[in-house]
């Protein structure tokens, strides 16, 4: 039996809110929090509880299909580019104007709604005037001021970064050794699903250590900067192997399911492959973001080593340089949401870190 919200760790308050809401849902919810806090997994589990005839048993066909995002009465709308565009919102409008294919209710999950800056007004109108039986579940980071009205039309459910110690303890309870769990919990960016995948990835700890070693390898030369950027990107690409293995299993399972019910082998494959493509894009971005987190952590650890008290932070030039480095790494991590050119982003960051080291 699948347990709803099983992929969420350290989100007890959000889970309790969603479980309570499932008993008497309103027309729209906004699951909001930083990247990697499990909002999408929470939205899918919430959808399962709304579509389940038993209120979210985790065992029935409705729950199983909802959790795999294949339920006829569940639609997941994701951006196809750097932002949620008008064409994406048109799909929401189309879905909202139709009746549920099977049951009395349909759930429309809209991912990354904070990136609907241009399409926001069209989306607002749809949220304000939902068709009967449609429940919207929006996920995203805190909305910019221009989308504040959209958020006000939804019940807000806050997701907060899971504590690394909570993720580490969860991994250990599932059989991961403590050293790997400690490192993976820092790489996971608050996501238990990602942490679980990383714990099964034999190269995850080596990638973590690679990012942590960057400061010690910089020598202010362009050749070293370019080599390090290539090395980091290659490692991030290698991290996709575990994800692709799971995706291949999903395609095989779809083929078996189609054969069992007499459907064409290709039925649903295009949609599944498109979802896999989006998963790969998110995974690669998350891998770089977690690597940057490891790099920032290395900077902070070195900072702690060289300062003896708060006053020395002001006068110690090494401390000042490390503070600049942490700020630069954090800025690069925030820039990932805009789908930048990743090689250029990393090269520019490493140049800044080299300059700080040479001040």
C-alpha positions, -999 to 999 in steps of 0.1 A, spaced: 0 0 0 13 34 -9 13 59 19 2 94 10 28 121 17 55 95 21 79 116 2 77 145 26 100 147 56 98 174 83 67 189 68 43 178 95 24 212 97 18 212 59 7 176 58 -18 182 86 -33 212 68 -37 192 36 -52 162 54 -77 184 71 -85 203 39 -93 170 20 -124 165 41 -141 196 28 -120 212 0 -124 247 -14 -117 256 -50 -80 265 -49 -49 259 -28 -14 274 -30 15 252 -18 43 277 -13 79 274 -2 115 273 -14 126 249 -41 131 213 -30 107 213 -1 83 187 -15 55 209 -28 49 188 -59 49 156 -40 25 172 -15 2 184 -43 1 149 -59 -7 132 -25 -34 159 -18 -49 152 -53 -50 115 -45 -69 122 -13 -94 144 -32 -99 117 -59 -100 87 -36 -135 75 -27 -122 66 8 -106 100 14 -70 89 7 -65 53 16 -33 49 -5 -43 15 -17 -71 19 -43 -69 24 -80 -76 61 -76 -48 66 -52 -23 45 -72 -31 64 -104 -30 98 -88 3 91 -71 17 81 -105 1 112 -121 -19 90 -145 -54 94 -131 -79 106 -157 -93 132 -133 -59 146 -125 -40 171 -148 -5 184 -141 3 216 -160 40 225 -161 59 253 -179 75 244 -212 100 272 -211 116 295 -185 83 309 -174 46 298 -173 34 313 -205 0 321 -220 -1 288 -239 3 269 -206 -25 289 -190 -47 282 -220 -43 245 -212 -54 252 -177 -85 271 -190 -93 242 -213 -91 217 -185 -111 238 -162 -139 241 -187 -144 203 -190 -162 179 -168 -142 152 -149 -137 123 -172 -146 97 -146 -156 110 -112 -174 139 -96 -142 160 -91 -111 168 -111 -78 182 -97 -56 206 -118 -21 210 -104 -2 240 -117 35 238 -111 58 269 -106 30 294 -106 55 321 -93 69 321 -129 35 332 -144 44 369 -144 29 376 -179 2 349 -178 -9 357 -143 -40 378 -151 -55 351 -174 -48 325 -147 -64 347 -120 -97 348 -140 -98 310 -142 -90 306 -105 -117 331 -96 -144 314 -117 -138 277 -114 -161 252 -130 -181 229 -106 -161 200 -94 -126 215 -102 -100 220 -75 -69 239 -84 -36 231 -65 -9 256 -73 27 251 -63 55 276 -63 79 298 -45 67 331 -28 49 351 -55 62 385 -68 40 415 -59 23 414 -93 8 380 -85 -3 388 -49 -39 389 -60 -36 353 -74 -23 341 -40 -51 358 -22 -77 336 -40 -62 304 -27 -58 287 7 -21 290 15 -2 260 27 34 268 37 63 243 30 96 250 48 131 236 41 134 202 58 162 201 83 192 181 72 192 162 104 156 151 98 164 139 63 196 122 76 176 104 103 150 93 78 177 79 55 194 60 83 160 45 92 158 32 56 192 15 58 216 43 46 249 44 65 253 75 87 282 92 67 264 89 34 231 100 50 248 131 65 262 142 32 232 133 11 209 152 35 229 183 27 228 177 -10 190 170 -11 179 206 -6 151 196 17 136 170 -6 132 134 8 125 120 -27 158 135 -40 176 123 -9 163 88 -14 176 88 -50 210 102 -41 214 76 -13 211 49 -40 236 68 -63 271 54 -58 286 87 -72 266 111 -50 291 114 -22 320 118 -46 302 147 -64 295 163 -30 332 161 -22 341 175 -56 320 206 -50 335 210 -15 370 209 -30 366 237 -55 380 265 -33 412 246 -28 417 240 -65 413 276 -78 445 293 -88 432 324 -106 440 310 -141 415 307 -169 425 272 -177 418 259 -142 385 278 -141 374 263 -174 385 228 -164 367 229 -130 335 242 -146 336 213 -171 343 188 -144 314 200 -123 290 200 -152 301 165 -163 296 152 -127 261 168 -128 253 150 -160 265 117 -146 240 121 -118 212 115 -142 220 78 -145 199 68 -115 170 89 -127 171 74 -161 172 39 -147 140 46 -129 124 62 -159 132 32 -180 114 11 -155 84 34 -157 83 30 -195 86 -8 -192 58 -8 -166 36 13 -189 41 -12 -217 32 -41 -195 1 -23 -182 -10 -15 -218 -5 -51 -229 -25 -64 -199 -56 -43 -208 -53 -47 -245 -42 -11 -253 -16 -3 -280 20 -4 -266 26 32 -274 -5 45 -256 6 72 -230 43 68 -239 47 103 -255 32 120 -224 54 99 -201 85 107 -221 77 144 -220 74 142 -183 107 124 -181 123 152 -201 110 178 -176 122 156 -147 157 155 -162 158 192 -166 147 197 -130 171 171 -117 200 187 -135 191 221 -120 187 206 -86 220 188 -88 238 221 -96 219 239 -69 228 212 -43 264 214 -55 264 251 -50 250 245 -15 280 222 -8 304 248 -21 287 275 1 290 252 30 327 247 24 331 285 24 312 288 57 332 260 73 364 277 64 351 309 77 343 293 111 379 280 112 396 313 107 376 336 130 378 333 167 351 358 176 326 381 161 349 412 162 376 394 140 351 390 113 354 427 105 392 430 105 402 396 91 407 399 53 403 362 48 369 363 65 358 392 43 368 373 12 349 342 23 318 363 30 320 376 -5 324 340 -18 293 328 0 273 358 -14 285 350 -49 276 313 -46 242 321 -32 235 345 -61 245 319 -86 221 294 -70 192 319 -71 200 326 -108 192 289 -117 155 296 -116 159 317 -148 173 287 -168 206 303 -175 235 291 -197 249 267 -170 286 266 -183 287 304 -184 271 307 -150 296 283 -134 326 299 -152 315 334 -141 311 322 -105 345 305 -104 361 337 -118 346 356 -90 358 331 -64 393 332 -79 393 370 -77 381 369 -41 409 344 -33 434 367 -48 423 399 -31 
